[in-house]
């Protein structure tokens, strides 16, 4: 495997860079145990999961959140 420099990467077209990022992300997703959480991150995720279990209807569905974000700009 050859090592690409930042310059090499920036010379790729945008679609090629997107595909590269997707490939990298897929390789990370295949090894979820390799990404460790800090104790604080784990506590926050546990807190959010518990809040969801207590009231699963308290959040907003993604389409509504996306629309709110789009209206801000």
N, C-alpha and C positions, 0 to 999 in steps of 0.2 A: 504494500500500500504506500502510495506516495503522499507526502505531506504538502498540503496546499497552503500558500501564504495568504495573508489578508488581501494582497493585491490580486492574487489568482482568483479569490472568491469574488471580489468586486468586479472582476472582468467577466464573470458569468452574467447571463441575462437575468432579469428579474424572475421570470418563470423557472429558470434553472436553479436560482438561489432558493426559491420557495420549495422546489422539489427536494433540494438538499436538506433544508430545515425539516421538512416532513420526514425524510429518511432518518435524520438524527433523532427527531422526537420519537419516531416509532421504535428506534433502538433503545431509547431510554425507557419507554413504556414497557418494553419486554423484560426489564429488570427492575421492577418497582422496589424491591428490597434494597437495591443499591443506593436509593435516594433516602437518606435518613432525615428524620424530623428532629428538631430541637424539642426538649421537654415542653417549652412554652407553646410551640406550634401544635404539638399533640394535645395539650390541654385545651387550646382554642378550638381545634377540630372536634374534640369530645364535647365541649360546651355547645358548639353549634349543632352537633348531631342530637344532643339531648334536647335543645330548644326546638328542633324540628320534630322530634318524637312527642314533645309536650303539646305542640300546636302546628301540625303539618300544613295548615292553611294560612299561616301568618305571613308567609313570604309571597313573592310575586313570580308569576311564570316568566320565563326568559323573554318571550315576545314583548311583554309589557316593560320589562327592565330595559330592553334594547331600545324601545320607542322613547322612553324617558331620556335615555342617554343621547339619542339622536336629536331630541328637541333642545338639548342644552347647547348644541353647537350652531 
